[in-house]
Each structure stands twice: as structure tokens, then as C-alpha cells.
């Protein structure tokens, strides 16, 4: 005989199965993101192994993917932030330019799972890729009406030309996920959630603080078109104050720790990143040959996307994209491409354009796949001039 308690438990479990199935079917983004992140991992691992076989690239285990900036994040996770510059070739570098949230996201893998620091950073970035795909799918959910469109949208993240950075211990996927969540919650008028995502965003990358402008634009749009109670206005204000909180706390920490609240900006001089006219940088890139010209074309594509977003009445996305294009360009064009391809507004516009011009999908995927595979080989071959 089965006791009444066990019988009731089994009935509840059996009754919950159809509900669970229905919930999964109504939220395909969850499993689509999982399929795509596994496929993306297989793609990167396969080409990394090919690079090892064919070119004797030093790739034996997953942690070997952690290079360059990943090493700086390692220093933050293992040693904390420097009190004074002593790193880099000339001994004048410090790890202040590498924001704290991403290395903190790797801490549980190192502390609780006892993984090595390098492997923890790589695993953290791969996990963040799942969050990036899922959050982007939720961001475009109202625009994707079929399962195939959902896969296409997620594929823009999982197989973008610079997807390498989601698998090598960099902050790009975490940044992308938080930016997508911030815009998603802003569109739903969830002010506190949007502001909280903005705060985390500003603690991930310096450009994340730009979301405050997008938040303000979204709030003004809402105030113009509907009546909002006093409590609602207070929530909007509180969310706006939250947006730059992550960066503000980091600045406060640097001031107490080093005496320089803007150390994350001042240290950029070590890498030759001094202010320039971004439009002059764009013209110079277009006048050069090879990769500089490719990046110049990408810059133009970014600006055209800004114009398209304005035309589509998405000023909050347009302003954010314009700002995050101009900010890195004010230094130089090196590294610009990966900044562009890891921006939710840019991939949102790309999804909408490809959705309306399906014939272009194979062309784009061929381009993205070719670029991504080349980047993997270059990375493992030890060339960071191309992939930076």
C-alpha cells in the first residue's frame, strides 16, 4: 500500500509535468539559448583544436584560451587591485582599467569549485554567453514570431564575428547580457530593475555608464505619453540614480585604495590611448588598406545603424550605440570591432534588417563564420594585433 502522503506527492508531480511542458513551450528562449551556447562552444573548441593540430598552437586545455586581457583579470582576482603602477613591459601599468564585476563573477568557480584562476575566468565568460543569448532573445521576443527567428536572433550572439571573446575569459558576454537586460526592463518600465542592471553594467565596462542617458530618454518618453503618479516618478528617479552606482562605487574604492578615483582612465595612457578626434580616426582608417579599412567600414556601419534606430523611433538605443562608438574611437581604432559587435543595439538592428531581408542571412552567416574562425586561429597563434 502507498501512503496518502506519497500518493499526493506523485499526483502533484504528474500534474505538474504538463504545466512544466507548457511553460517550456511558451518560453523557447531558455532551451534555444542552451542549444546555441553549446554549439558556440563546439565551434570555438573545434577551430582551436585545428589550430593546435595544424599550426602547433599552444592549446591543450580550456584554460589555454585565457590570454592578454584575461591575464589582467587574473591579476584582479588573485591579487586585487594594484596600489601603484608596476606592471606591463615598462613597469608603469596597473590593473585599474579592468572593472570588477567580471572577475567577481569568476570568483565562485575558483573558490567553491576549486578551478584554477584562468579556467575560472574562461568558464565564467562561457556561462555569461548563455545569459547574453537568453537576455537578447528576451529583448527581441516581441519581434521574433517564429522559432526559426528565435534561433536566428540567438545565432547573432552565439556566432557573431567576434564571438571568440565569449570563450577566452573576457567581460564582453557579461557586459552584453547586462546591457540587454537593462534595455529589456527599460522597455517594460521596470525602473528599479533597469536601474539595477545599469548599475551592474557600469561596474563591468566603463562605457556602461552611458546607459544613464538611455534610461533618461526612456523615462522622458514615458512621462510625455502618459500620466504617472508621484510614486511612479519617484521610482523613475531612483532607477536613474542607480544607473551609475557601480562605476561610482568603483571610483570611491580607487580613491581610498590608490588616491586616484579616475585611475581607470589615467592608466589608459600606458597603452597609448590618449584622446583623439573620433571622426579623424574614422577617416584615417578608411584611407588605410587591409584591416584598418575593414574597421573603418564597420565604423560607418555603426553610424548608419544609429540613423536607422532613430528612424525606427528607438532613440534610447541610438544614443547608447552612438556613445559607445565614439568613446573607443576617441582613442584609436584598435579593438573597436569587438566593441561594436558586442552591443545589443547593433545586433538588434542587424536582426531586424535580416528579418526583413531573409536572402541576406546566408551572406551574413558566411561572413560571420569566416571572421570568427579566423579570429580563433589568430588568437591561438599569438597574434593580438588583429584580434584586439
Buried (B, 14 or more C-beta within 10 A) or exposed (E): EEEEEEEEEEEEEEEEEEEEEEEEEEBBBEEBBBEBBEBBBEBBBEBBBBBBEEEEBEBEEBBBBBBBBBBBBBBBBEEEBBEEBEBBEEEEBBBBBBBBBBBBBBEBBBEEEEBBBBBBBBBBBBBBBBBBBBBBBBBBBEEBEEEEBBBBBBBBBBBBBBBBBBBBBBBBBBBBBBBBBBBBBBBEBBBEBBBBBBBBBBBBBBBBBBBBBBBBBBBEBBEEEEEBEEEBEEBBEEBBEBBBBBBBBBBEEBEEBBEBBEBBBBBBEBBEBEEBEBEEBBEBBBEEEEBBEBBBEBBEBBBEBBEBBBEEEBBBBBBBBBBBBBBBBBBBBBBBBBBBBBBBBBBBBBBBEBBEEEEEEEEBBEEBBEBBBBBBBBBBBEEBEBBB
